[in-house]
C-alpha cells in the first residue's frame, strides 16, 4: 500500500488538536459572565474526574492520485491531482510530497468510484487551467495514470460533557486542521468498513 508520508509528529499533532478543541470554549468564556464561566469550569473538572476519553491515532484515508499528461506549444508535462475517496474534494498534488510504502495500518476502500474521481479531477484541473491565461492552450491527454494512495490524518477522539463522543482531524501532511468534510469522510469510511 502506498501512502503520503506524515510530516507532523505525534506530540505536535496532540498539542495542535487539543488547542483547537478548546478554542470554542475560550470564546464562550469571553462572551459570558465570570460566574457562568466558573460553573462551566467546575463541570469540566467533574468530567475529568469521571474519566474523559482522549485518544490520538494516525489514520489513512484513500485518495485517487490522478496524473494527467498535458501538452502545450512549448513542452509536454504531467500534472498530478488528488481526489478524496470519500469526501470528493480536489487538489493539485504537490510533487515535493514524500510517498512511502505502508506496511501496517488500517486502510479503507474508497466510496467514490474511479469514473467519478476522473470526472472530479478533470473538472478541477480545467478550473485551475482557466485561472492561468498562459495555460489556456493546454491539450490534456485522455488516458491519465490512476492509483489509490493513502493520505494520513491525525485523528483525535474525545468525550464532551454529557458523554458525547467527538473527533477532530489534523492533516498530517500540511499540519492544518481538517474541516467538517474531513470528519464526514472519516465517519463514512468507518461506516463502510463496518459493512464489510
ChimeraX commands (.cxc) that place a marker at each C-alpha (Angstrom):
marker #1 position 0.00,0.00,0.00 radius 0.5
marker #1 position 1.35,3.44,-0.97 radius 0.5
marker #1 position 0.77,6.47,1.23 radius 0.5
marker #1 position 1.88,10.05,1.70 radius 0.5
marker #1 position 4.41,10.47,4.45 radius 0.5
marker #1 position 3.30,12.26,7.60 radius 0.5
marker #1 position 5.34,15.39,8.32 radius 0.5
marker #1 position 3.63,16.13,11.66 radius 0.5
marker #1 position 4.94,14.37,14.78 radius 0.5
marker #1 position 2.52,12.86,17.28 radius 0.5
marker #1 position 3.12,15.35,20.10 radius 0.5
marker #1 position 2.89,18.31,17.72 radius 0.5
marker #1 position -0.45,16.93,16.47 radius 0.5
marker #1 position -1.73,16.41,20.02 radius 0.5
marker #1 position -0.81,19.96,21.05 radius 0.5
marker #1 position -2.48,21.44,17.97 radius 0.5
marker #1 position -5.66,19.37,18.26 radius 0.5
marker #1 position -6.07,19.98,21.98 radius 0.5
marker #1 position -5.52,23.72,21.45 radius 0.5
marker #1 position -8.21,23.79,18.72 radius 0.5
marker #1 position -10.51,21.70,20.88 radius 0.5
marker #1 position -10.74,24.45,23.48 radius 0.5
marker #1 position -10.92,27.43,21.08 radius 0.5
marker #1 position -14.72,27.45,21.14 radius 0.5
marker #1 position -14.71,27.12,24.92 radius 0.5
marker #1 position -12.37,30.11,25.29 radius 0.5
marker #1 position -14.57,32.24,23.03 radius 0.5
marker #1 position -17.61,31.19,25.06 radius 0.5
marker #1 position -15.97,32.22,28.32 radius 0.5
marker #1 position -15.12,35.65,26.91 radius 0.5
marker #1 position -18.70,36.31,25.90 radius 0.5
marker #1 position -20.50,35.37,29.14 radius 0.5
marker #1 position -20.28,36.36,32.77 radius 0.5
marker #1 position -17.49,35.17,35.04 radius 0.5
marker #1 position -19.92,33.23,37.22 radius 0.5
marker #1 position -21.15,31.20,34.26 radius 0.5
marker #1 position -17.54,30.54,33.29 radius 0.5
marker #1 position -16.82,29.26,36.79 radius 0.5
marker #1 position -19.80,26.90,36.61 radius 0.5
marker #1 position -18.53,25.56,33.26 radius 0.5
marker #1 position -15.02,25.08,34.66 radius 0.5
marker #1 position -16.43,23.20,37.64 radius 0.5
marker #1 position -18.43,20.91,35.33 radius 0.5
marker #1 position -15.32,20.21,33.24 radius 0.5
marker #1 position -13.28,19.31,36.31 radius 0.5
marker #1 position -16.03,16.90,37.34 radius 0.5
marker #1 position -15.94,15.34,33.87 radius 0.5
marker #1 position -12.15,14.87,34.14 radius 0.5
marker #1 position -12.58,13.10,37.48 radius 0.5
marker #1 position -15.05,10.67,35.94 radius 0.5
marker #1 position -12.59,9.74,33.20 radius 0.5
marker #1 position -12.72,11.71,29.99 radius 0.5
marker #1 position -11.83,9.82,26.83 radius 0.5
marker #1 position -8.88,11.18,24.86 radius 0.5
marker #1 position -7.25,9.10,22.17 radius 0.5
marker #1 position -4.95,10.10,19.30 radius 0.5
marker #1 position -4.06,7.87,16.36 radius 0.5
marker #1 position -2.76,8.17,12.82 radius 0.5
marker #1 position -5.28,7.01,10.21 radius 0.5
marker #1 position -5.11,6.98,6.42 radius 0.5
marker #1 position -8.00,7.81,4.13 radius 0.5
marker #1 position -8.00,6.74,0.47 radius 0.5
marker #1 position -7.37,9.31,-2.26 radius 0.5
marker #1 position -7.12,8.89,-6.00 radius 0.5
marker #1 position -3.80,10.13,-7.36 radius 0.5
marker #1 position -4.63,11.02,-10.97 radius 0.5
marker #1 position -1.79,12.15,-13.22 radius 0.5
marker #1 position -2.73,13.85,-16.49 radius 0.5
marker #1 position -0.39,14.11,-19.46 radius 0.5
marker #1 position -0.65,17.62,-20.87 radius 0.5
marker #1 position 0.93,19.34,-23.85 radius 0.5
marker #1 position 1.39,22.96,-24.77 radius 0.5
marker #1 position 3.28,24.68,-27.58 radius 0.5
marker #1 position 6.45,24.76,-25.51 radius 0.5
marker #1 position 6.55,21.34,-23.81 radius 0.5
marker #1 position 4.89,18.21,-22.52 radius 0.5
marker #1 position 4.47,17.63,-18.82 radius 0.5
marker #1 position 2.49,15.79,-16.18 radius 0.5
marker #1 position 0.05,17.36,-13.72 radius 0.5
marker #1 position -0.87,15.23,-10.72 radius 0.5
marker #1 position -4.14,15.72,-8.82 radius 0.5
marker #1 position -5.72,14.24,-5.71 radius 0.5
marker #1 position -9.41,13.37,-5.31 radius 0.5
marker #1 position -10.78,12.30,-1.94 radius 0.5
marker #1 position -12.09,8.74,-1.92 radius 0.5
marker #1 position -14.89,9.72,0.46 radius 0.5
marker #1 position -15.23,13.50,0.50 radius 0.5
marker #1 position -14.86,14.06,-3.26 radius 0.5
marker #1 position -12.51,17.01,-2.80 radius 0.5
marker #1 position -9.97,18.06,-5.44 radius 0.5
marker #1 position -6.46,19.42,-5.10 radius 0.5
marker #1 position -3.32,19.62,-7.17 radius 0.5
marker #1 position -0.75,17.15,-5.90 radius 0.5
marker #1 position 2.47,18.62,-4.56 radius 0.5
marker #1 position 5.32,16.89,-6.44 radius 0.5
marker #1 position 7.57,17.56,-3.43 radius 0.5
marker #1 position 5.38,15.42,-1.14 radius 0.5
marker #1 position 7.08,12.24,0.05 radius 0.5
marker #1 position 5.42,8.93,-0.70 radius 0.5
marker #1 position 6.20,5.74,1.22 radius 0.5
marker #1 position 5.21,2.10,1.28 radius 0.5
marker #1 position 2.89,1.43,4.20 radius 0.5
marker #1 position 3.30,-1.95,5.85 radius 0.5
marker #1 position 0.92,-1.62,8.81 radius 0.5
marker #1 position -2.28,0.23,9.50 radius 0.5
marker #1 position -5.98,0.16,8.88 radius 0.5
marker #1 position -6.77,1.14,5.31 radius 0.5
marker #1 position -10.19,1.91,3.87 radius 0.5
marker #1 position -11.64,1.37,0.42 radius 0.5
marker #1 position -12.81,4.50,-1.44 radius 0.5
marker #1 position -16.56,5.07,-1.71 radius 0.5
marker #1 position -16.09,7.31,-4.76 radius 0.5
marker #1 position -15.84,5.30,-7.98 radius 0.5
marker #1 position -12.86,5.58,-10.31 radius 0.5
marker #1 position -15.04,7.17,-13.03 radius 0.5
marker #1 position -16.42,9.79,-10.61 radius 0.5
marker #1 position -12.88,10.54,-9.40 radius 0.5
marker #1 position -11.77,11.07,-13.02 radius 0.5
marker #1 position -14.67,13.50,-13.63 radius 0.5
marker #1 position -13.89,15.43,-10.44 radius 0.5
marker #1 position -10.20,15.57,-11.31 radius 0.5
marker #1 position -10.81,16.74,-14.89 radius 0.5
marker #1 position -13.25,19.45,-13.74 radius 0.5
marker #1 position -10.83,20.65,-11.06 radius 0.5
marker #1 position -7.92,20.62,-13.50 radius 0.5
marker #1 position -9.79,22.73,-16.06 radius 0.5
marker #1 position -10.76,25.25,-13.37 radius 0.5
marker #1 position -7.10,25.52,-12.38 radius 0.5
marker #1 position -6.06,25.87,-16.04 radius 0.5
marker #1 position -8.63,28.60,-16.74 radius 0.5
marker #1 position -7.28,30.64,-13.83 radius 0.5
marker #1 position -3.93,30.97,-15.63 radius 0.5
marker #1 position -4.01,32.65,-19.02 radius 0.5
marker #1 position -0.78,31.07,-20.21 radius 0.5
marker #1 position -2.29,27.59,-19.65 radius 0.5
marker #1 position -5.45,28.05,-21.73 radius 0.5
marker #1 position -3.99,26.29,-24.76 radius 0.5
marker #1 position -3.10,23.08,-22.98 radius 0.5
marker #1 position -4.10,19.77,-24.51 radius 0.5
marker #1 position -4.97,17.20,-21.84 radius 0.5
marker #1 position -4.49,13.52,-22.66 radius 0.5
marker #1 position -7.46,11.20,-22.39 radius 0.5
marker #1 position -5.69,8.38,-20.51 radius 0.5
marker #1 position -4.36,9.55,-17.15 radius 0.5
marker #1 position -2.44,7.37,-14.72 radius 0.5
marker #1 position -4.68,6.46,-11.77 radius 0.5
marker #1 position -3.69,4.92,-8.46 radius 0.5
marker #1 position -5.03,4.92,-4.94 radius 0.5
marker #1 position -2.83,6.41,-2.24 radius 0.5
marker #1 position -3.46,6.63,1.48 radius 0.5
marker #1 position -3.50,10.14,2.97 radius 0.5
marker #1 position -2.54,10.47,6.66 radius 0.5
marker #1 position -4.64,12.26,9.27 radius 0.5
marker #1 position -4.00,12.55,12.98 radius 0.5
marker #1 position -7.36,11.63,14.49 radius 0.5
marker #1 position -8.21,12.82,18.00 radius 0.5
marker #1 position -11.21,11.26,19.76 radius 0.5
marker #1 position -12.52,12.91,22.90 radius 0.5
marker #1 position -15.66,12.96,25.02 radius 0.5
marker #1 position -17.69,16.09,25.56 radius 0.5
marker #1 position -19.88,17.00,28.51 radius 0.5
marker #1 position -22.89,14.75,28.61 radius 0.5
marker #1 position -20.90,11.72,27.50 radius 0.5
marker #1 position -20.97,12.57,23.77 radius 0.5
marker #1 position -18.05,11.40,21.64 radius 0.5
marker #1 position -16.44,13.80,19.18 radius 0.5
marker #1 position -13.47,13.70,16.82 radius 0.5
marker #1 position -11.08,16.22,15.24 radius 0.5
marker #1 position -8.72,15.59,12.34 radius 0.5
marker #1 position -5.39,17.18,11.55 radius 0.5
marker #1 position -3.91,16.86,8.07 radius 0.5
marker #1 position -0.64,15.04,8.80 radius 0.5
marker #1 position 0.99,16.33,5.60 radius 0.5
marker #1 position 0.19,20.06,5.81 radius 0.5
marker #1 position -0.45,20.37,9.57 radius 0.5
marker #1 position -3.78,22.15,9.01 radius 0.5
marker #1 position -6.98,21.31,10.83 radius 0.5
marker #1 position -9.38,19.33,8.64 radius 0.5
marker #1 position -12.84,20.83,8.23 radius 0.5
marker #1 position -16.28,19.22,8.62 radius 0.5
marker #1 position -15.90,17.39,5.31 radius 0.5
marker #1 position -12.86,15.58,6.70 radius 0.5
marker #1 position -14.88,14.41,9.67 radius 0.5
marker #1 position -17.69,13.23,7.37 radius 0.5
marker #1 position -15.12,11.38,5.23 radius 0.5
marker #1 position -13.77,9.58,8.30 radius 0.5
marker #1 position -17.25,8.62,9.53 radius 0.5
marker #1 position -18.20,7.41,6.04 radius 0.5
marker #1 position -15.03,5.33,5.85 radius 0.5
marker #1 position -15.63,3.82,9.30 radius 0.5
marker #1 position -19.26,3.06,8.47 radius 0.5
marker #1 position -18.40,1.42,5.14 radius 0.5
marker #1 position -15.68,-0.62,6.83 radius 0.5
marker #1 position -18.23,-1.93,9.37 radius 0.5
marker #1 position -20.49,-3.00,6.49 radius 0.5
marker #1 position -17.86,-5.31,5.02 radius 0.5
marker link #1:1,2 radius 0.2
marker link #1:2,3 radius 0.2
marker link #1:3,4 radius 0.2
marker link #1:4,5 radius 0.2
marker link #1:5,6 radius 0.2
marker link #1:6,7 radius 0.2
marker link #1:7,8 radius 0.2
marker link #1:8,9 radius 0.2
marker link #1:9,10 radius 0.2
marker link #1:10,11 radius 0.2
marker link #1:11,12 radius 0.2
marker link #1:12,13 radius 0.2
marker link #1:13,14 radius 0.2
marker link #1:14,15 radius 0.2
marker link #1:15,16 radius 0.2
marker link #1:16,17 radius 0.2
marker link #1:17,18 radius 0.2
marker link #1:18,19 radius 0.2
marker link #1:19,20 radius 0.2
marker link #1:20,21 radius 0.2
marker link #1:21,22 radius 0.2
marker link #1:22,23 radius 0.2
marker link #1:23,24 radius 0.2
marker link #1:24,25 radius 0.2
marker link #1:25,26 radius 0.2
marker link #1:26,27 radius 0.2
marker link #1:27,28 radius 0.2
marker link #1:28,29 radius 0.2
marker link #1:29,30 radius 0.2
marker link #1:30,31 radius 0.2
marker link #1:31,32 radius 0.2
marker link #1:32,33 radius 0.2
marker link #1:33,34 radius 0.2
marker link #1:34,35 radius 0.2
marker link #1:35,36 radius 0.2
marker link #1:36,37 radius 0.2
marker link #1:37,38 radius 0.2
marker link #1:38,39 radius 0.2
marker link #1:39,40 radius 0.2
marker link #1:40,41 radius 0.2
marker link #1:41,42 radius 0.2
marker link #1:42,43 radius 0.2
marker link #1:43,44 radius 0.2
marker link #1:44,45 radius 0.2
marker link #1:45,46 radius 0.2
marker link #1:46,47 radius 0.2
marker link #1:47,48 radius 0.2
marker link #1:48,49 radius 0.2
marker link #1:49,50 radius 0.2
marker link #1:50,51 radius 0.2
marker link #1:51,52 radius 0.2
marker link #1:52,53 radius 0.2
marker link #1:53,54 radius 0.2
marker link #1:54,55 radius 0.2
marker link #1:55,56 radius 0.2
marker link #1:56,57 radius 0.2
marker link #1:57,58 radius 0.2
marker link #1:58,59 radius 0.2
marker link #1:59,60 radius 0.2
marker link #1:60,61 radius 0.2
marker link #1:61,62 radius 0.2
marker link #1:62,63 radius 0.2
marker link #1:63,64 radius 0.2
marker link #1:64,65 radius 0.2
marker link #1:65,66 radius 0.2
marker link #1:66,67 radius 0.2
marker link #1:67,68 radius 0.2
marker link #1:68,69 radius 0.2
marker link #1:69,70 radius 0.2
marker link #1:70,71 radius 0.2
marker link #1:71,72 radius 0.2
marker link #1:72,73 radius 0.2
marker link #1:73,74 radius 0.2
marker link #1:74,75 radius 0.2
marker link #1:75,76 radius 0.2
marker link #1:76,77 radius 0.2
marker link #1:77,78 radius 0.2
marker link #1:78,79 radius 0.2
marker link #1:79,80 radius 0.2
marker link #1:80,81 radius 0.2
marker link #1:81,82 radius 0.2
marker link #1:82,83 radius 0.2
marker link #1:83,84 radius 0.2
marker link #1:84,85 radius 0.2
marker link #1:85,86 radius 0.2
marker link #1:86,87 radius 0.2
marker link #1:87,88 radius 0.2
marker link #1:88,89 radius 0.2
marker link #1:89,90 radius 0.2
marker link #1:90,91 radius 0.2
marker link #1:91,92 radius 0.2
marker link #1:92,93 radius 0.2
marker link #1:93,94 radius 0.2
marker link #1:94,95 radius 0.2
marker link #1:95,96 radius 0.2
marker link #1:96,97 radius 0.2
marker link #1:97,98 radius 0.2
marker link #1:98,99 radius 0.2
marker link #1:99,100 radius 0.2
marker link #1:100,101 radius 0.2
marker link #1:101,102 radius 0.2
marker link #1:102,103 radius 0.2
marker link #1:103,104 radius 0.2
marker link #1:104,105 radius 0.2
marker link #1:105,106 radius 0.2
marker link #1:106,107 radius 0.2
marker link #1:107,108 radius 0.2
marker link #1:108,109 radius 0.2
marker link #1:109,110 radius 0.2
marker link #1:110,111 radius 0.2
marker link #1:111,112 radius 0.2
marker link #1:112,113 radius 0.2
marker link #1:113,114 radius 0.2
marker link #1:114,115 radius 0.2
marker link #1:115,116 radius 0.2
marker link #1:116,117 radius 0.2
marker link #1:117,118 radius 0.2
marker link #1:118,119 radius 0.2
marker link #1:119,120 radius 0.2
marker link #1:120,121 radius 0.2
marker link #1:121,122 radius 0.2
marker link #1:122,123 radius 0.2
marker link #1:123,124 radius 0.2
marker link #1:124,125 radius 0.2
marker link #1:125,126 radius 0.2
marker link #1:126,127 radius 0.2
marker link #1:127,128 radius 0.2
marker link #1:128,129 radius 0.2
marker link #1:129,130 radius 0.2
marker link #1:130,131 radius 0.2
marker link #1:131,132 radius 0.2
marker link #1:132,133 radius 0.2
marker link #1:133,134 radius 0.2
marker link #1:134,135 radius 0.2
marker link #1:135,136 radius 0.2
marker link #1:136,137 radius 0.2
marker link #1:137,138 radius 0.2
marker link #1:138,139 radius 0.2
marker link #1:139,140 radius 0.2
marker link #1:140,141 radius 0.2
marker link #1:141,142 radius 0.2
marker link #1:142,143 radius 0.2
marker link #1:143,144 radius 0.2
marker link #1:144,145 radius 0.2
marker link #1:145,146 radius 0.2
marker link #1:146,147 radius 0.2
marker link #1:147,148 radius 0.2
marker link #1:148,149 radius 0.2
marker link #1:149,150 radius 0.2
marker link #1:150,151 radius 0.2
marker link #1:151,152 radius 0.2
marker link #1:152,153 radius 0.2
marker link #1:153,154 radius 0.2
marker link #1:154,155 radius 0.2
marker link #1:155,156 radius 0.2
marker link #1:156,157 radius 0.2
marker link #1:157,158 radius 0.2
marker link #1:158,159 radius 0.2
marker link #1:159,160 radius 0.2
marker link #1:160,161 radius 0.2
marker link #1:161,162 radius 0.2
marker link #1:162,163 radius 0.2
marker link #1:163,164 radius 0.2
marker link #1:164,165 radius 0.2
marker link #1:165,166 radius 0.2
marker link #1:166,167 radius 0.2
marker link #1:167,168 radius 0.2
marker link #1:168,169 radius 0.2
marker link #1:169,170 radius 0.2
marker link #1:170,171 radius 0.2
marker link #1:171,172 radius 0.2
marker link #1:172,173 radius 0.2
marker link #1:173,174 radius 0.2
marker link #1:174,175 radius 0.2
marker link #1:175,176 radius 0.2
marker link #1:176,177 radius 0.2
marker link #1:177,178 radius 0.2
marker link #1:178,179 radius 0.2
marker link #1:179,180 radius 0.2
marker link #1:180,181 radius 0.2
marker link #1:181,182 radius 0.2
marker link #1:182,183 radius 0.2
marker link #1:183,184 radius 0.2
marker link #1:184,185 radius 0.2
marker link #1:185,186 radius 0.2
marker link #1:186,187 radius 0.2
marker link #1:187,188 radius 0.2
marker link #1:188,189 radius 0.2
marker link #1:189,190 radius 0.2
marker link #1:190,191 radius 0.2
marker link #1:191,192 radius 0.2
marker link #1:192,193 radius 0.2
marker link #1:193,194 radius 0.2
marker link #1:194,195 radius 0.2
marker link #1:195,196 radius 0.2
view
